[in-house]
Amino acid sequence: MPQILEKQVGQVDIGDMKVINIVEELVWECFKEVIEHRPGICRCDRCMADVCALALNKMKPRYVASDKGEVISKAAFLEKELKIELLVAVADAVEIVKVNPRHEME
């Protein structure tokens, strides 16, 4: 699997607490699912990062503090409407990058 999908989601450490945008993690997870089921998606680091950046720019950020807050927020995103919004943002981003890749063509 490409290295970019194995990286940790960005976070801010404040003492024992962590502040993160939980939507970043959810977009990465959704993207991993989408590329498994969609042949023809470029899997180079540049294209995968572009897809996730575009999807994140369409989503409202949701910052949480602590591991407990992260679990609560993840549960909220499992609601049907929010899951659909996430899938649409990722799918739209995949199509944009597929048509306009910024990587070097071989």
A tleap script that builds the chain and sets N, CA, C and O, in Angstrom:
source leaprc.protein.ff14SB
mol = sequence {
  NMET PRO GLN ILE LEU GLU LYS GLN VAL GLY
  GLN VAL ASP ILE GLY ASP MET LYS VAL ILE
  ASN ILE VAL GLU GLU LEU VAL TRP GLU CYS
  PHE LYS GLU VAL ILE GLU HIE ARG PRO GLY
  ILE CYS ARG CYS ASP ARG CYS MET ALA ASP
  VAL CYS ALA LEU ALA LEU ASN LYS MET LYS
  PRO ARG TYR VAL ALA SER ASP LYS GLY GLU
  VAL ILE SER LYS ALA ALA PHE LEU GLU LYS
  GLU LEU LYS ILE GLU LEU LEU VAL ALA VAL
  ALA ASP ALA VAL GLU ILE VAL LYS VAL ASN
  PRO ARG HIE GLU MET CGLU
}
set mol.1.N position { 0.856 -1.183 0.000 }
set mol.1.CA position { 0.000 0.000 0.000 }
set mol.1.C position { 0.899 1.242 0.000 }
set mol.1.O position { 1.931 1.252 0.671 }
set mol.2.N position { 0.521 2.287 -0.742 }
set mol.2.CA position { 1.343 3.492 -0.797 }
set mol.2.C position { 1.559 4.104 0.583 }
set mol.2.O position { 0.710 4.012 1.469 }
set mol.3.N position { 2.702 4.719 0.730 }
set mol.3.CA position { 3.107 5.271 2.022 }
set mol.3.C position { 2.132 6.314 2.556 }
set mol.3.O position { 1.904 6.373 3.765 }
set mol.4.N position { 1.556 7.131 1.695 }
set mol.4.CA position { 0.702 8.221 2.151 }
set mol.4.C position { -0.499 7.727 2.956 }
set mol.4.O position { -0.962 8.435 3.850 }
set mol.5.N position { -1.014 6.538 2.664 }
set mol.5.CA position { -2.178 6.020 3.378 }
set mol.5.C position { -1.817 5.481 4.763 }
set mol.5.O position { -2.706 5.163 5.552 }
set mol.6.N position { -0.534 5.377 5.060 }
set mol.6.CA position { -0.113 4.844 6.344 }
set mol.6.C position { 0.266 5.943 7.333 }
set mol.6.O position { 0.594 5.653 8.483 }
set mol.7.N position { 0.223 7.195 6.899 }
set mol.7.CA position { 0.633 8.299 7.760 }
set mol.7.C position { -0.438 8.613 8.797 }
set mol.7.O position { -1.624 8.361 8.581 }
set mol.8.N position { -0.008 9.162 9.912 }
set mol.8.CA position { -0.909 9.564 10.986 }
set mol.8.C position { -1.635 10.845 10.603 }
set mol.8.O position { -1.079 11.691 9.904 }
set mol.9.N position { -2.845 10.986 11.049 }
set mol.9.CA position { -3.610 12.210 10.857 }
set mol.9.C position { -2.968 13.303 11.696 }
set mol.9.O position { -2.522 13.047 12.815 }
set mol.10.N position { -2.917 14.522 11.163 }
set mol.10.CA position { -2.339 15.644 11.896 }
set mol.10.C position { -3.089 15.918 13.189 }
set mol.10.O position { -4.306 15.746 13.270 }
set mol.11.N position { -2.359 16.337 14.171 }
set mol.11.CA position { -2.988 16.628 15.458 }
set mol.11.C position { -2.165 17.638 16.228 }
set mol.11.O position { -0.991 17.849 15.927 }
set mol.12.N position { -2.777 18.261 17.220 }
set mol.12.CA position { -2.108 19.183 18.119 }
set mol.12.C position { -2.112 18.543 19.501 }
set mol.12.O position { -3.169 18.182 20.019 }
set mol.13.N position { -0.936 18.401 20.096 }
set mol.13.CA position { -0.846 17.843 21.445 }
set mol.13.C position { -0.787 18.984 22.450 }
set mol.13.O position { 0.035 19.893 22.331 }
set mol.14.N position { -1.668 18.923 23.438 }
set mol.14.CA position { -1.692 19.908 24.519 }
set mol.14.C position { -1.658 19.118 25.810 }
set mol.14.O position { -2.690 18.640 26.282 }
set mol.15.N position { -0.473 18.981 26.381 }
set mol.15.CA position { -0.321 18.135 27.556 }
set mol.15.C position { -0.702 16.711 27.203 }
set mol.15.O position { -0.161 16.130 26.262 }
set mol.16.N position { -1.637 16.147 27.962 }
set mol.16.CA position { -2.111 14.795 27.694 }
set mol.16.C position { -3.264 14.758 26.689 }
set mol.16.O position { -3.723 13.685 26.298 }
set mol.17.N position { -3.719 15.924 26.281 }
set mol.17.CA position { -4.864 16.000 25.385 }
set mol.17.C position { -4.395 16.146 23.934 }
set mol.17.O position { -3.305 16.653 23.668 }
set mol.18.N position { -5.239 15.694 23.005 }
set mol.18.CA position { -4.984 15.841 21.576 }
set mol.18.C position { -6.166 16.569 20.963 }
set mol.18.O position { -7.317 16.273 21.283 }
set mol.19.N position { -5.886 17.519 20.083 }
set mol.19.CA position { -6.934 18.208 19.338 }
set mol.19.C position { -6.743 17.835 17.870 }
set mol.19.O position { -5.692 18.097 17.286 }
set mol.20.N position { -7.769 17.222 17.282 }
set mol.20.CA position { -7.662 16.786 15.888 }
set mol.20.C position { -8.941 17.124 15.126 }
set mol.20.O position { -10.009 17.297 15.713 }
set mol.21.N position { -8.802 17.212 13.808 }
set mol.21.CA position { -9.964 17.337 12.927 }
set mol.21.C position { -10.348 15.913 12.544 }
set mol.21.O position { -9.686 15.298 11.708 }
set mol.22.N position { -11.385 15.399 13.132 }
set mol.22.CA position { -11.783 14.012 12.925 }
set mol.22.C position { -12.194 13.747 11.470 }
set mol.22.O position { -12.151 12.605 11.012 }
set mol.23.N position { -12.589 14.790 10.751 }
set mol.23.CA position { -12.990 14.629 9.358 }
set mol.23.C position { -11.801 14.172 8.511 }
set mol.23.O position { -11.990 13.436 7.543 }
set mol.24.N position { -10.579 14.594 8.857 }
set mol.24.CA position { -9.397 14.133 8.123 }
set mol.24.C position { -9.314 12.610 8.139 }
set mol.24.O position { -9.127 11.978 7.099 }
set mol.25.N position { -9.452 12.039 9.304 }
set mol.25.CA position { -9.366 10.587 9.431 }
set mol.25.C position { -10.498 9.904 8.676 }
set mol.25.O position { -10.288 8.883 8.022 }
set mol.26.N position { -11.693 10.470 8.767 }
set mol.26.CA position { -12.840 9.868 8.083 }
set mol.26.C position { -12.699 9.931 6.564 }
set mol.26.O position { -13.088 8.990 5.873 }
set mol.27.N position { -12.146 11.029 6.032 }
set mol.27.CA position { -11.922 11.134 4.593 }
set mol.27.C position { -10.902 10.098 4.141 }
set mol.27.O position { -11.103 9.435 3.124 }
set mol.28.N position { -9.799 9.951 4.895 }
set mol.28.CA position { -8.786 8.951 4.537 }
set mol.28.C position { -9.393 7.549 4.537 }
set mol.28.O position { -9.139 6.768 3.620 }
set mol.29.N position { -10.189 7.221 5.551 }
set mol.29.CA position { -10.813 5.900 5.631 }
set mol.29.C position { -11.769 5.675 4.462 }
set mol.29.O position { -11.784 4.598 3.867 }
set mol.30.N position { -12.559 6.682 4.139 }
set mol.30.CA position { -13.503 6.579 3.033 }
set mol.30.C position { -12.749 6.417 1.720 }
set mol.30.O position { -13.139 5.608 0.878 }
set mol.31.N position { -11.677 7.175 1.535 }
set mol.31.CA position { -10.887 7.083 0.313 }
set mol.31.C position { -10.292 5.687 0.148 }
set mol.31.O position { -10.275 5.148 -0.959 }
set mol.32.N position { -9.809 5.103 1.233 }
set mol.32.CA position { -9.257 3.746 1.164 }
set mol.32.C position { -10.321 2.760 0.675 }
set mol.32.O position { -10.023 1.870 -0.122 }
set mol.33.N position { -11.551 2.915 1.146 }
set mol.33.CA position { -12.648 2.048 0.707 }
set mol.33.C position { -12.966 2.280 -0.766 }
set mol.33.O position { -13.178 1.326 -1.515 }
set mol.34.N position { -12.998 3.533 -1.180 }
set mol.34.CA position { -13.362 3.876 -2.559 }
set mol.34.C position { -12.336 3.307 -3.530 }
set mol.34.O position { -12.722 2.747 -4.556 }
set mol.35.N position { -11.043 3.432 -3.242 }
set mol.35.CA position { -10.048 2.961 -4.217 }
set mol.35.C position { -10.044 1.444 -4.345 }
set mol.35.O position { -9.596 0.915 -5.363 }
set mol.36.N position { -10.533 0.737 -3.339 }
set mol.36.CA position { -10.630 -0.721 -3.433 }
set mol.36.C position { -11.685 -1.153 -4.445 }
set mol.36.O position { -11.573 -2.218 -5.052 }
set mol.37.N position { -12.704 -0.326 -4.622 }
set mol.37.CA position { -13.840 -0.687 -5.472 }
set mol.37.C position { -13.892 0.072 -6.795 }
set mol.37.O position { -14.816 -0.131 -7.582 }
set mol.38.N position { -12.928 0.932 -7.050 }
set mol.38.CA position { -12.941 1.731 -8.275 }
set mol.38.C position { -11.648 1.531 -9.050 }
set mol.38.O position { -10.647 2.179 -8.744 }
set mol.39.N position { -11.643 0.659 -10.037 }
set mol.39.CA position { -10.439 0.493 -10.849 }
set mol.39.C position { -10.179 1.760 -11.660 }
set mol.39.O position { -11.103 2.512 -11.970 }
set mol.40.N position { -8.942 1.982 -11.989 }
set mol.40.CA position { -8.598 3.135 -12.813 }
set mol.40.C position { -8.248 4.381 -12.034 }
set mol.40.O position { -7.888 5.399 -12.627 }
set mol.41.N position { -8.344 4.325 -10.723 }
set mol.41.CA position { -7.948 5.473 -9.912 }
set mol.41.C position { -6.437 5.423 -9.740 }
set mol.41.O position { -5.889 4.408 -9.309 }
set mol.42.N position { -5.764 6.522 -10.078 }
set mol.42.CA position { -4.312 6.575 -9.908 }
set mol.42.C position { -3.986 6.493 -8.416 }
set mol.42.O position { -4.601 7.172 -7.594 }
set mol.43.N position { -3.018 5.660 -8.088 }
set mol.43.CA position { -2.654 5.456 -6.695 }
set mol.43.C position { -1.303 6.087 -6.341 }
set mol.43.O position { -0.680 5.721 -5.345 }
set mol.44.N position { -0.859 7.041 -7.168 }
set mol.44.CA position { 0.391 7.726 -6.814 }
set mol.44.C position { 0.107 8.666 -5.636 }
set mol.44.O position { -1.029 9.092 -5.428 }
set mol.45.N position { 1.146 8.977 -4.879 }
set mol.45.CA position { 0.984 9.819 -3.692 }
set mol.45.C position { 0.331 11.156 -4.033 }
set mol.45.O position { -0.529 11.624 -3.286 }
set mol.46.N position { 0.720 11.778 -5.142 }
set mol.46.CA position { 0.201 13.091 -5.537 }
set mol.46.C position { -1.312 13.030 -5.764 }
set mol.46.O position { -2.056 13.855 -5.232 }
set mol.47.N position { -1.762 12.060 -6.550 }
set mol.47.CA position { -3.196 11.958 -6.846 }
set mol.47.C position { -4.010 11.629 -5.596 }
set mol.47.O position { -5.084 12.195 -5.391 }
set mol.48.N position { -3.508 10.722 -4.761 }
set mol.48.CA position { -4.250 10.379 -3.542 }
set mol.48.C position { -4.333 11.576 -2.600 }
set mol.48.O position { -5.376 11.811 -1.990 }
set mol.49.N position { -3.250 12.328 -2.477 }
set mol.49.CA position { -3.270 13.516 -1.619 }
set mol.49.C position { -4.213 14.567 -2.188 }
set mol.49.O position { -4.942 15.218 -1.440 }
set mol.50.N position { -4.203 14.738 -3.517 }
set mol.50.CA position { -5.113 15.709 -4.135 }
set mol.50.C position { -6.575 15.349 -3.912 }
set mol.50.O position { -7.394 16.221 -3.625 }
set mol.51.N position { -6.905 14.068 -4.042 }
set mol.51.CA position { -8.285 13.618 -3.809 }
set mol.51.C position { -8.709 13.954 -2.377 }
set mol.51.O position { -9.780 14.519 -2.156 }
set mol.52.N position { -7.875 13.606 -1.426 }
set mol.52.CA position { -8.235 13.847 -0.018 }
set mol.52.C position { -8.307 15.336 0.297 }
set mol.52.O position { -9.183 15.764 1.048 }
set mol.53.N position { -7.399 16.132 -0.267 }
set mol.53.CA position { -7.441 17.580 -0.033 }
set mol.53.C position { -8.724 18.182 -0.605 }
set mol.53.O position { -9.374 18.992 0.056 }
set mol.54.N position { -9.091 17.793 -1.823 }
set mol.54.CA position { -10.331 18.303 -2.415 }
set mol.54.C position { -11.552 17.903 -1.589 }
set mol.54.O position { -12.440 18.721 -1.349 }
set mol.55.N position { -11.594 16.649 -1.158 }
set mol.55.CA position { -12.727 16.177 -0.353 }
set mol.55.C position { -12.794 16.931 0.973 }
set mol.55.O position { -13.873 17.332 1.411 }
set mol.56.N position { -11.644 17.123 1.608 }
set mol.56.CA position { -11.625 17.848 2.882 }
set mol.56.C position { -12.096 19.287 2.720 }
set mol.56.O position { -12.748 19.824 3.615 }
set mol.57.N position { -11.782 19.910 1.608 }
set mol.57.CA position { -12.216 21.286 1.383 }
set mol.57.C position { -13.727 21.392 1.196 }
set mol.57.O position { -14.289 22.476 1.350 }
set mol.58.N position { -14.387 20.293 0.868 }
set mol.58.CA position { -15.849 20.290 0.722 }
set mol.58.C position { -16.565 19.979 2.036 }
set mol.58.O position { -17.765 20.220 2.170 }
set mol.59.N position { -15.829 19.451 2.990 }
set mol.59.CA position { -16.433 19.022 4.252 }
set mol.59.C position { -16.233 20.080 5.340 }
set mol.59.O position { -15.232 20.796 5.351 }
set mol.60.N position { -17.187 20.161 6.239 }
set mol.60.CA position { -17.056 21.039 7.400 }
set mol.60.C position { -16.125 20.345 8.399 }
set mol.60.O position { -16.343 19.179 8.727 }
set mol.61.N position { -15.088 21.045 8.890 }
set mol.61.CA position { -14.197 20.393 9.863 }
set mol.61.C position { -14.917 20.145 11.187 }
set mol.61.O position { -15.841 20.870 11.555 }
set mol.62.N position { -14.483 19.126 11.881 }
set mol.62.CA position { -15.026 18.828 13.209 }
set mol.62.C position { -13.852 18.500 14.117 }
set mol.62.O position { -13.274 17.416 14.041 }
set mol.63.N position { -13.510 19.451 14.975 }
set mol.63.CA position { -12.379 19.275 15.872 }
set mol.63.C position { -12.845 18.664 17.184 }
set mol.63.O position { -13.889 19.031 17.723 }
set mol.64.N position { -12.062 17.737 17.680 }
set mol.64.CA position { -12.372 17.095 18.946 }
set mol.64.C position { -11.120 17.058 19.804 }
set mol.64.O position { -9.997 17.093 19.300 }
set mol.65.N position { -11.336 16.986 21.102 }
set mol.65.CA position { -10.236 16.861 22.054 }
set mol.65.C position { -10.394 15.535 22.780 }
set mol.65.O position { -11.508 15.152 23.138 }
set mol.66.N position { -9.302 14.841 22.996 }
set mol.66.CA position { -9.229 13.581 23.741 }
set mol.66.C position { -9.680 12.393 22.900 }
set mol.66.O position { -10.391 12.549 21.907 }
set mol.67.N position { -9.262 11.230 23.308 }
set mol.67.CA position { -9.643 10.000 22.617 }
set mol.67.C position { -11.142 9.753 22.733 }
set mol.67.O position { -11.765 9.254 21.796 }
set mol.68.N position { -11.723 10.102 23.884 }
set mol.68.CA position { -13.155 9.891 24.074 }
set mol.68.C position { -13.960 10.744 23.096 }
set mol.68.O position { -14.928 10.264 22.506 }
set mol.69.N position { -13.567 12.000 22.924 }
set mol.69.CA position { -14.246 12.881 21.985 }
set mol.69.C position { -14.170 12.362 20.571 }
set mol.69.O position { -15.113 12.509 19.792 }
set mol.70.N position { -13.028 11.744 20.234 }
set mol.70.CA position { -12.841 11.181 18.904 }
set mol.70.C position { -13.845 10.068 18.653 }
set mol.70.O position { -14.429 9.991 17.572 }
set mol.71.N position { -14.051 9.213 19.633 }
set mol.71.CA position { -14.994 8.105 19.494 }
set mol.71.C position { -16.418 8.626 19.342 }
set mol.71.O position { -17.183 8.115 18.525 }
set mol.72.N position { -16.775 9.635 20.120 }
set mol.72.CA position { -18.117 10.206 20.052 }
set mol.72.C position { -18.348 10.829 18.673 }
set mol.72.O position { -19.408 10.639 18.077 }
set mol.73.N position { -17.371 11.563 18.171 }
set mol.73.CA position { -17.512 12.190 16.861 }
set mol.73.C position { -17.589 11.169 15.749 }
set mol.73.O position { -18.367 11.344 14.812 }
set mol.74.N position { -16.796 10.097 15.825 }
set mol.74.CA position { -16.853 9.056 14.811 }
set mol.74.C position { -18.242 8.436 14.781 }
set mol.74.O position { -18.769 8.149 13.706 }
set mol.75.N position { -18.833 8.229 15.941 }
set mol.75.CA position { -20.174 7.649 16.010 }
set mol.75.C position { -21.177 8.568 15.320 }
set mol.75.O position { -22.080 8.087 14.636 }
set mol.76.N position { -21.035 9.873 15.487 }
set mol.76.CA position { -21.943 10.825 14.857 }
set mol.76.C position { -21.833 10.745 13.337 }
set mol.76.O position { -22.834 10.903 12.638 }
set mol.77.N position { -20.634 10.503 12.821 }
set mol.77.CA position { -20.441 10.447 11.375 }
set mol.77.C position { -20.956 9.156 10.770 }
set mol.77.O position { -21.020 9.034 9.547 }
set mol.78.N position { -21.319 8.208 11.584 }
set mol.78.CA position { -21.888 6.977 11.063 }
set mol.78.C position { -23.363 7.156 10.689 }
set mol.78.O position { -23.968 6.274 10.079 }
set mol.79.N position { -23.935 8.309 11.064 }
set mol.79.CA position { -25.300 8.598 10.676 }
set mol.79.C position { -25.373 8.657 9.157 }
set mol.79.O position { -24.442 9.129 8.504 }
set mol.80.N position { -26.447 8.193 8.612 }
set mol.80.CA position { -26.594 8.034 7.166 }
set mol.80.C position { -26.307 9.321 6.385 }
set mol.80.O position { -25.559 9.287 5.408 }
set mol.81.N position { -26.874 10.425 6.787 }
set mol.81.CA position { -26.720 11.683 6.058 }
set mol.81.C position { -25.258 12.127 5.997 }
set mol.81.O position { -24.785 12.562 4.947 }
set mol.82.N position { -24.556 12.019 7.099 }
set mol.82.CA position { -23.158 12.437 7.138 }
set mol.82.C position { -22.266 11.483 6.364 }
set mol.82.O position { -21.295 11.912 5.740 }
set mol.83.N position { -22.579 10.205 6.398 }
set mol.83.CA position { -21.824 9.212 5.635 }
set mol.83.C position { -21.989 9.482 4.135 }
set mol.83.O position { -21.023 9.384 3.378 }
set mol.84.N position { -23.195 9.818 3.711 }
set mol.84.CA position { -23.456 10.131 2.309 }
set mol.84.C position { -22.674 11.379 1.898 }
set mol.84.O position { -22.075 11.406 0.824 }
set mol.85.N position { -22.677 12.393 2.731 }
set mol.85.CA position { -21.938 13.627 2.438 }
set mol.85.C position { -20.442 13.333 2.253 }
set mol.85.O position { -19.798 13.879 1.357 }
set mol.86.N position { -19.918 12.484 3.092 }
set mol.86.CA position { -18.510 12.093 3.018 }
set mol.86.C position { -18.226 11.338 1.715 }
set mol.86.O position { -17.255 11.638 1.019 }
set mol.87.N position { -19.071 10.364 1.391 }
set mol.87.CA position { -18.891 9.588 0.167 }
set mol.87.C position { -19.002 10.452 -1.088 }
set mol.87.O position { -18.243 10.261 -2.039 }
set mol.88.N position { -19.937 11.395 -1.099 }
set mol.88.CA position { -20.099 12.285 -2.245 }
set mol.88.C position { -18.863 13.164 -2.406 }
set mol.88.O position { -18.374 13.346 -3.521 }
set mol.89.N position { -18.359 13.707 -1.310 }
set mol.89.CA position { -17.171 14.567 -1.379 }
set mol.89.C position { -15.972 13.795 -1.924 }
set mol.89.O position { -15.232 14.317 -2.757 }
set mol.90.N position { -15.775 12.573 -1.469 }
set mol.90.CA position { -14.646 11.757 -1.931 }
set mol.90.C position { -14.848 11.350 -3.393 }
set mol.90.O position { -13.917 11.436 -4.192 }
set mol.91.N position { -16.053 10.910 -3.744 }
set mol.91.CA position { -16.323 10.490 -5.123 }
set mol.91.C position { -16.145 11.648 -6.101 }
set mol.91.O position { -15.566 11.467 -7.173 }
set mol.92.N position { -16.638 12.836 -5.742 }
set mol.92.CA position { -16.461 14.010 -6.601 }
set mol.92.C position { -14.984 14.340 -6.770 }
set mol.92.O position { -14.532 14.651 -7.872 }
set mol.93.N position { -14.241 14.272 -5.682 }
set mol.93.CA position { -12.808 14.572 -5.725 }
set mol.93.C position { -12.060 13.566 -6.590 }
set mol.93.O position { -11.145 13.939 -7.324 }
set mol.94.N position { -12.441 12.296 -6.509 }
set mol.94.CA position { -11.816 11.258 -7.341 }
set mol.94.C position { -11.999 11.592 -8.818 }
set mol.94.O position { -11.054 11.499 -9.601 }
set mol.95.N position { -13.208 11.979 -9.196 }
set mol.95.CA position { -13.485 12.293 -10.600 }
set mol.95.C position { -12.699 13.513 -11.068 }
set mol.95.O position { -12.189 13.524 -12.188 }
set mol.96.N position { -12.595 14.528 -10.235 }
set mol.96.CA position { -11.841 15.739 -10.593 }
set mol.96.C position { -10.374 15.404 -10.817 }
set mol.96.O position { -9.781 15.836 -11.806 }
set mol.97.N position { -9.791 14.643 -9.914 }
set mol.97.CA position { -8.380 14.290 -10.032 }
set mol.97.C position { -8.153 13.328 -11.195 }
set mol.97.O position { -7.127 13.403 -11.872 }
set mol.98.N position { -9.096 12.435 -11.426 }
set mol.98.CA position { -8.971 11.476 -12.531 }
set mol.98.C position { -8.888 12.210 -13.873 }
set mol.98.O position { -8.109 11.832 -14.747 }
set mol.99.N position { -9.692 13.256 -14.025 }
set mol.99.CA position { -9.716 14.022 -15.265 }
set mol.99.C position { -8.528 14.998 -15.349 }
set mol.99.O position { -8.046 15.298 -16.441 }
set mol.100.N position { -8.069 15.484 -14.207 }
set mol.100.CA position { -7.002 16.497 -14.162 }
set mol.100.C position { -5.861 16.078 -13.232 }
set mol.100.O position { -5.598 16.775 -12.252 }
set mol.101.N position { -5.182 14.977 -13.503 }
set mol.101.CA position { -4.090 14.569 -12.602 }
set mol.101.C position { -2.929 15.566 -12.675 }
set mol.101.O position { -2.635 16.111 -13.739 }
set mol.102.N position { -2.274 15.796 -11.535 }
set mol.102.CA position { -1.150 16.730 -11.510 }
set mol.102.C position { 0.195 16.016 -11.483 }
set mol.102.O position { 1.236 16.664 -11.375 }
set mol.103.N position { 0.186 14.701 -11.579 }
set mol.103.CA position { 1.445 13.958 -11.575 }
set mol.103.C position { 2.051 13.931 -12.978 }
set mol.103.O position { 1.385 14.243 -13.966 }
set mol.104.N position { 3.312 13.555 -13.041 }
set mol.104.CA position { 3.993 13.426 -14.333 }
set mol.104.C position { 3.396 12.243 -15.078 }
set mol.104.O position { 3.259 11.159 -14.512 }
set mol.105.N position { 3.046 12.436 -16.318 }
set mol.105.CA position { 2.506 11.353 -17.135 }
set mol.105.C position { 3.666 10.502 -17.659 }
set mol.105.O position { 4.663 11.037 -18.144 }
set mol.106.N position { 3.531 9.173 -17.558 }
set mol.106.CA position { 4.597 8.287 -18.002 }
set mol.106.C position { 4.419 7.911 -19.457 }
set mol.106.O position { 5.231 7.165 -20.005 }
savepdb mol mol.pdb
quit
